[in-house]
Amino acid sequence: MNAELSQLVYLVAVVLFILGIKRLSSPATARSGNRLSALGMLVAVAVTLVDQSVISYGWVIVGLAIGAGIGVLAAQRVAMTSMPELVAGFNGLGGGASALVATSAFVAQPTQDLVPASALAASVLIGGITLTGSLVALAKLAGKIKGTPVSYPWQRVGDTFLGVVALAAAVSFATSGGSASFWLLVALSLALGVLRVLPIGGGDMPVVIAFLNSLSGVAASMAGFALDSSVLIIAGAIVGASGLILTGIMVKAMNRTLWAVLAGGFGAVVEGGAETGTQPVRRTNPEDLAPVLAYARSVVIIPGYGLAVAQAQHVMRELADLLQDRGVNVRYAIHPVAGRMPGHMNVLLAEADVSYDLLVDMEDINSEFGHTDVALVVGANDVVNPSAREDAASPIFGMPILNVDYASTVVVIKRSLSPGFAGIDNPLFYADNTLMLFGDAKAAVAELVTEVRGI
């Protein structure tokens, strides 16, 4: 294939990437956007294999078969509760692949040129951090590592020292092409990924996932500069930019800064605060709650991670349909950082075929809670915690929340009074207008469906 034709086909692949990402901005077009982006990747890979005149396709075919098999199994078997872990894993694989490509390029043909050597160093450094950092984030999300910050003595001093040494190794390699500095850079990048994500609390994991997604794109773009691959440069830049935009949305939704998130420490259990579970609460049960919902004029459902854990999205939609059939105005309030990854609740509800028109963003729904009869909180915690609005001593003070406590009646479906992922108590549970329905979300909502049907 001649150079002009290959560049033209690469341009087609890039256009498909851009159109795909554009369509991902709306739940109504997200599936077609995903297909367009996948088609663009297929085109880019196919043209690269032809354009680079691969002598033997044996290993290429084996790799494609293994990768496709893993992808199909993951798509079919990974539960919605594990979707954040899957996304974190994909981020890590993307960064690791870029670092591996840069490493193989160095092994195949060491370079003394400043620009490609600098790009190789950047790809290895960013890709290595993304790989191990994403694996730590995955372990935190999966509960393999505790969600609260994990630190060691003099951590920030130690991390700063390692960062400075890594940058020195990168500069040394870029200017001299030395093998020792390259392999030192590889080792330090892997270590920094682990050490930088461990001290970040679970409450910040949505931001971390978005930021690591951005880093995986930057690593790919740097690998493109090293290999003189225009499609890799552009595709990586698109992923990097979109990930950074998403990161900005996440930190804004939490009223924090990216630096504060990366510095770590947020998410530890607050000492000296109200002891969880010792204050009186108003309990309810499905039989008593069903009439409250059935005769309400408006109900706003606030989904959270507990809804995903219980796999209750389908039965929740069934309850919402029943209420709508009775003339109740039902909507879903979506907080940007609800769940364990950006857009987690949107994906969860889309799986249950909830109409996109019923999903309302926090900025648009908050003014409506004062006129809402029932706010039904299912598995959410930190994103509805009034401490963020009222308690200046709270670690989440200033974070925008869903103002569910302004509703006439608040119903919280939760297994217990345990704190959320941020590790702090929620005074909403003890409010005079709050009813607590304890139990598994799926079982509780299923009982509500039965009771509402009987009215």
Buried (B, 14 or more C-beta within 10 A) or exposed (E): EEEEEBBEBBEBBBEBBBBBBBBBEEBEBBEEBBEBBBBBBEBBBEBBEEBEEEEEEEEEEEEEEEEEEEEEEEEEEEEBBBBBBBBBBBBBBBBBBBBBBBBEBBEEEBBEEEEBBBBBBBBBBBBBBBBBBBBBBBBBBBEEBBBBBBBEEEBEEEBEEBBEBBBBBBBBBBBEBBEEBBBBBBEBBBBBBBBBBBBBBBBBBBBBBBBBBBBBBBBBBBBBBBBEBBBBBBBBBBBBBBBBEBBBBBBEBBBBEBEBBBBBBBBBBBEEBBEBEEEEBEEBBBEEBBEBBBEBEBBBBBBBBBBBBBBBBBBBBBBBEBBBEBEBBBBBBBBBBBBBBBBBBBBBBBBBEBBBEBBBEBEEBBEBBEEBBBBBBBBBBBBBBBBBBEBEEBBBEEBBBBBBBBBBBBBBBBBEBEBBBBBBBBBBBBBEBBBBBBBBBBBBBBBBBEBBEEE
